Each structure stands twice: as structure tokens, then as C-alpha cells.
Amino acid sequence: MSKYLLVALAVFGLNAHAETKVNFSGDAYVRGYFKNGMSPDKTNSFSQFFRLNVDAKPDDNLTIKTGVVLAGENWEGDNHRAINYTNPYTGATTAATGTAIGGTNDDGFGNGNVTHLDHAVIDYNKDGWVTSVGRMPVSSPGNFLTSDDRRDRIQVLKIFNNYHVLALVYDKRSEGTLNDGRDDLDMYSVNYYGLTPHFKYALQTGWWYSKKFTANTANLTNLDNVKQFTPQLEGKLLGIDYHLYYTILWGGTALYKNDHHAAAIRLTKDLDVVTADYEGTFTKRGGLIAGGFDTLSSIINNSPDHNQSQIKMRTIGFGLGVTKKDEYVHMVKFSKAFTQEFTASIGGGRAHILTAAAGNTIEKNSVLDATAKYAFSKNLNLAGAYGRFFGDNKDHAGSLTLNANF
């Protein structure tokens, strides 16, 4: 083959590759934080988090989206699996924990970083149908069960001319023993999202399936045969923005056999001087709420961008299988933009949260919360957060986070 032909093929290859549109984006955080508990246990630490996203579009119908995360191993969010750690002095080995999602470059002494796949999705769009396959971000606004989450999913959307959307979904929710398909957990879902001149709404369903379960034991495979209905509503009435969330679970083989509820209402009013927010979050008979649901408190749930803060100290609605106790969090927050660069908020409320699932123990506390943010530019800001409990729990925690995005 002549060198001229090689050059021609190389040029053709470069032209073909150049037709693919590639976009890069990402976010990076450096965070210092502390947690002081009622016991002598105290934490003061630093952690880092970096996420790189790449979107490639070879043609008008096809998009490939992927992203990877590099983070200190104590960063919360999607679980990773650390390697076994062997103490070089005693020889004792601590088993790896978490869910295997990607690789790790942890050095085994807790000083390394964890690298894992954040998402990897193939999207094909044609004639109003969008088919997505892969590991994808799933966060319907306010959805109790998918806040701050990534899912291995096959999803087909039909987008209608009036912006209504029908979604057909299959999720691989949990992978059990590799040679035993009966202990996997799968979920099937049909969802509908609508828009009117006055409000938006969502009607979401789910059916959880796993053939292997152990009665009266709380684990993921015991969500066999559980049914889910999750309606949502948001709009504006009398100058007040409202968001209404609700989920009911029922019909399970081992867990959630009866009716188990979670609900929330969020109201926002611009008072000119400040912006006022109220949010009430409730569970009835063990209703589930994902750890990323925004409760307006820095130390309760609250990680809607899949980037949890280490100062989260309590989680409402995550006592898997607990059905004898109800929980709630009421929060009121006032926010103000003092300048174009500086904003701050202060809030407080009351929380009754399950802390010991086995004993059905409810902890009763008042909550204080404060935040502040300074934007050096549209791509760089410094954010502080502080939260404190008063009552059965007297823990408090704070963080200072430098965030850059591109």
C-alpha cells in the first residue's frame, strides 16, 4: 500500500471522527468538615471529589453519555467497594464493604482514592421515541425512591407534541450471587409525566421482583412483589410555589405487605426581603425515602445532586422493613441574596426520626441549620453549612466546600 493511500485513509479517518460532536463537563469539590457527637467520637477531616462527564454525538439520533468519579474513599454518594485492608502491624484483615461498581486505586491503607463509573448511557432518539440503555442518573424531581441515585436501567420514552412523556422502565436494582438469578432484585415501572398551563404532574409506578427471600428479615431481595405508586404535583398558587410528593408501597411477599406511606409538601414564597421555604416530610408505617431527598436541612438526608455531604447525620425514611413507627421532619428556612455573589440562609425545625430499626427507636429533636455561599465567578464558589440537634441528640456538624464546575 502506497504512502499516499495511507495518508488518504488517515485523512478520511480524521474527517469521520471529526463529525462526532464531543462535549466535556464536570465538577470538583474540596471539602473540610467536622462532626461532633454526644460521645467522645469526633471527626475533623478533608475530602476531595472530582467528576468528569463526556457526551459524544456521532449523529442526530445517537448520543453516548459517560462519566467517571475520582473521590476520597470516605465520600458518600453511590456505594463503591473498597479492597480488603490488612493491618501491617497486627496482620488483622478488615473485609471490603460496599457495592462493586468500578475499580479502585486504593492503596489498602485508607489513603488512596476510589475511582468508579458514575454513569454510562447509550441514547437513541427517533420519531419522538428515546431509548436509553446503561447506568444512568435517575432523579425525578422529589421522587422519594430515586433521589441521589444511579441505576442500571433500560428505559423507553415516548415524547408527545404537548410535552407529555410516557416512560417504560426496567431496573436491575440489586445483583445477588452471580450463579443464582433468583436472588437478584428487579423493578418494572410505567410512568407518565404531564404539563398543563398551571402545573406539572407525574404518575409513577413500580413492581419489585425477587424470587428468593427470607421472611421477617430486612434485606433488598425481600422487596419481592412490592408494588409502588408515586404521584407528584408542582405549580404556583396565590404567589406560592408548591411541590407535593407521595409514595405508597404495598403487597410485598415478605416486607411491605400492607400499606406504607411517605409524603412531603414544600412551599416557597418570595417575600422580596427574603425567600421563605417550608417543608414537611412524613412517613407512615415505614414508608421509604431515599437518602438524597432534600429536607431543607444540611444534616438530615439532603443530597439531591448525587454528591452527599459527610455532615449528614440522620436519614428519615430508611428503616428498611420497619413498619411500626412513623417519622417526620418539619423545616422552615429563610434565604437572602445580600449581593450578587453572597447568599445565606437560616432555618430550624423539628424531627422525629427512627435511629434503631431493630428496636423501633424514635429520636426526638429540634434542628438548627445555617448555610452561606460566596460565588467568586459563575464556575467557582465557596459554600459553608452548619447543623445542630437539640433534644435526644446533641450532635452538630459543619462543612466548608470549594466547588468548581465546567
C-alpha positions, 0 to 999 in steps of 0.5 A: 500500500502506497504512502499516499493511500495511507495518508488518504485513509488517515485523512478520511479517518480524521474527517469521520471522527471529526463529525462526532460532536464531543462535549466535556463537563464536570465538577470538583469539590474540596471539602473540610468538615467536622462532626461532633457527637454526644460521645467522645467520637469526633471527626475533623477531616478533608475530602476531595471529589472530582467528576468528569462527564463526556457526551459524544454525538456521532449523529442526530439520533445517537448520543453516548453519555459517560462519566467517571468519579475520582473521590476520597474513599470516605465520600458518600454518594453511590456505594463503591467497594473498597479492597480488603485492608490488612493491618501491617502491624497486627496482620488483622484483615478488615473485609471490603464493604460496599457495592462493586461498581468500578475499580479502585486505586486504593492503596489498602491503607485508607489513603488512596482514592476510589475511582468508579463509573458514575454513569454510562448511557447509550441514547437513541432518539427517533420519531419522538421515541428515546431509548436509553440503555446503561447506568444512568442518573435517575432523579425525578424531581422529589421522587422519594425512591430515586433521589441521589441515585444511579441505576442500571436501567433500560428505559423507553420514552415516548415524547408527545407534541404537548410535552407529555412523556410516557416512560417504560422502565426496567431496573436491575436494582440489586445483583445477588450471587452471580450463579443464582438469578433468583436472588437478584432484585428487579423493578418494572415501572410505567410512568407518565409525566404531564404539563398543563398551563398551571402545573406539572404532574407525574404518575409513577409506578413500580413492581419489585421482583425477587424470587428468593427471600427470607421472611421477617428479615430486612434485606433488598431481595425481600422487596419481592412483589412490592408494588409502588405508586408515586404521584407528584404535583408542582405549580404556583398558587396565590404567589406560592410555589408548591411541590407535593410528593407521595409514595405508597408501597404495598403487597410485598411477599415478605416486607411491605405487605400492607400499606406504607406511606411517605409524603412531603409538601414544600412551599416557597414564597418570595417575600422580596426581603427574603425567600421563605421555604417550608417543608414537611416530610412524613412517613407512615408505617415505614414508608421509604425515602431515599437518602438524597431527598432534600429536607431543607436541612444540611444534616438530615438526608439532603443530597439531591445532586448525587454528591452527599455531604459527610455532615449528614447525620440522620436519614428519615425514611430508611428503616428498611422493613420497619413498619411500626413507627412513623417519622417526620421532619418539619423545616422552615428556612429563610434565604437572602441574596445580600449581593450578587455573589453572597447568599445565606440562609437560616432555618430550624425545625423539628424531627422525629426520626427512627435511629434503631430499626431493630428496636423501633427507636424514635429520636426526638429533636429540634434542628438548627441549620445555617448555610452561606455561599460566596460565588467568586465567578459563575464556575467557582464558589465557596459554600459553608453549612452548619447543623445542630440537634437539640433534644435526644441528640446533641450532635452538630456538624459543619462543612466548608466546600470549594466547588468548581464546575465546567 
